[in-house]
Amino acid sequence: MASKHAVVGLSNTLRLEGKNLGIKVSAVCPGHIKTAIFNDSKMVNIDREKVLEALAKIPGITPEECAVERLKGVEKNKGMIVITAFAKILYLLQRLSPDLSMKLMSFDLKRLRDARIRK
């Protein structure tokens, strides 16, 4: 999560600094994109089935649909391109109520930690 936050901050700063030079920067924040990354990636000390079960509950889009949304955002010169309806809801929630957003993320993080395999 920290690296994603850093990329958004860096992108916003670059957008501001580059604006007068004709440089355009957009941060793309995709929600759940239906790829095989979780099926194909090695998972260490975590129950793959629990992770896949949790992901199945999150509405997502195909990589092709994601690409179309990204290009639309770039065409409109959006600074933040939030992709998927679910991600947009979370983004708005973060802006309106950071405390509630943090509580929800803590709950989600706990679920992920519960999927760990303890030796």
Secondary structure, DSSP 8 states (H G I E B T S, - for coil): -HHHHHHHHHHHHHHHHHGGGT----EEEE--B--SHHHHS--SSB-HHHHHHHHHTS--B-HHHHHHHHHHHHHTT-SEEEESHHHHHHHHHHHH-HHHHHHHHHHHHHHHHHTB---
